[in-house]
């Protein structure tokens, strides 16, 4: 992360504190630091265990939050202060503060790859607010190739192929990087 101008090509494990069983981002496909991101995840069997093989709505919200408010704010904060990803892990813990309305239109199962398209609405003092959508991706589509010529304008318009199926619309997903020392009191 330290030498990259965007998150595309960075392993999400570098950006996210979440352990491997709670990390819900596989890849970053498009990133515009002050505009938004496109990231993907494919639910694993452990993600749907004891839930009828369906990836729960609450997990969709968490995946969106990790792809947007956590990844985007971590990136911006590290660039602003010249931190490395490890510095960020040592100094801050990402906290989910609130969510506005979320509308579910479809469901996801094990093996369904989906994308989060997140738009930054607000970012100040380590707090970020994003709106966005979750889409089920067409089977077999190379997402890196598909989003290789994506633009900010297309991201803001949710301009993607009709082959993507709208799963959820999310509004006012809000998080803040809390200084770790506050958790130690």
N, C-alpha and C positions, 0 to 999 in steps of 0.2 A: 504494500500500500504506500509506503513512504515515498516512492518515486513515481507513482502513477498519477495522471491527471484525472482519471475516472476509475470507477469500480469495475468496469468490464475487464474480465481476465483475472480478477482477484478472487481467491477462494473465500467464500463467505465465512468460513471458519476463522479467517484472519480478522474479520470485522465484528463478528458476533461473539459475545461472551457465552452464549448458550452452549451447553454440552451437546454432544452428537445426537442424543435421543430427543432433545428439545429444539434443535436447530431446524427451522422450517424454510430454509432458503438453500437451493442447490447451486444456482448460477445467477449472475448479473448479466443481462443482455444489452441494456441501454442505460446510460447514466448521463444526465446533464446536471452538474452539481447544484445549480440554483433553481432548477426547474422540476426534476423528478427522476424516476427510475422505472425500468422494467426488469423484473426478476422472476425466476421460476422455481417451482418445487414439484416433486412427484411424491405423493404420500406412500409411505412404506407400510408393511403389514403391522408394525408396532403402533403406527399412528391411528389405525382403525380398529385395533384390538378391543373386543367387548363393545363395539358400537356398530354392529351389523355390516361391517365392511365399508362404512361411509365415513369420510373425513369430516368431522364435526364443524359446524359453523364457528364455534368459538376458536377452533384451531385455524380456521381460515382467517379470522381476525388477527390472531397471533402471527400467522405467516405474513400477512400484509404489514403488520406493525414492524416485524423484524426486517422485512425488505425495504420499508420506507423510513419511519421515524428513527429506528435504531441505526440502520446502515447509513442512511443519508446524513443524519446528525453526527454520527461518529466520524464519518468522512470529513464533513465541514469543520468540525471542532478540531480534528487532528491537523488539518491543513492550516487553520487559523493560528494554532499555537505551535506548529512544528512538531507535534507529537507523533510517535509511532503507534501502531495498533496496540503494542504491549503497554505503552505509556497510558493509553486510554483505559485499558483493562485494570491497570494499577490505580488509577485515579477516580474512575466513575463507574456507576452501575446504571444501566438504562431502566427507567421506570415508566410503566404504562400509566398515564394519568387519567385519560377519559376517552370516550368515543361518542360521536354523534349517532345519527341514525345509520343502520345497516340494513340493506334490503337483499334478501337471498332470492335468487331466481332459479337456481339449479343446484345440483349436488355434485360431489366429487367422491371417487372411490379409489382404492388402492391401485396404483399404476397410472392414474390419470394425471398427466402433467398439466399444471395450470400456471398462468402468469399473473403477477401483480403489476398493475400499472398505477404508480403513485405520483401524485402531483403535490409539490410543496406549496402550502398556503401561507405558512408563517414559520419563521425561524429567528429566534433571538434568545440570548442568555441560556443557551443549551436546551431550549425548548423548541419542539417542532410540531407542527400540525399538518397533516396530509389528508387529501381526499383521493379516492381512486376506485378502481374496479378490479375484480378478479375474473379471469376468463379461462375456461378449459381450452387447452391447445389441441389442434388437430393431431391425431396420432401420426407419429413418424416425421413431423415437421422439424427441420433443423432451425431451432430458435435463434442461434447465433447468426446464421446466414440471413434469416428473415429480418432480424432487427439491425443488421449491419449498416443499413442506410436510413435508419429511422431518424426522425427530426423532433425537435421540441414542439413544433406546431402539430405534428401527428400525435405526439404524446398527449398534449393538451386537449386534442379533439377526440382522443380514443380512436384514432383512425387506424384500424386493423381490419384484416380480412373477415368477411362474414363467416368464414369457416371456424373462427373462434366463437365459443359459446359463452355468453354472459352468465356468470355464476353469482356474483354479488357486487353491490355498489356500497361503498363505505365513505362516510363523511366525518370530518373533524376527529380523525384518529390522532391522539395527542400523547406525546411522551417527552420526558426530560431526562437528561443525564444528571444524576444526583452524585455529589461528591461522596466517595466511599467512606470517608471519615465520619459522615453523618450516620452511617449504618453501624459504626463501631461504638457509638455512645451508649 
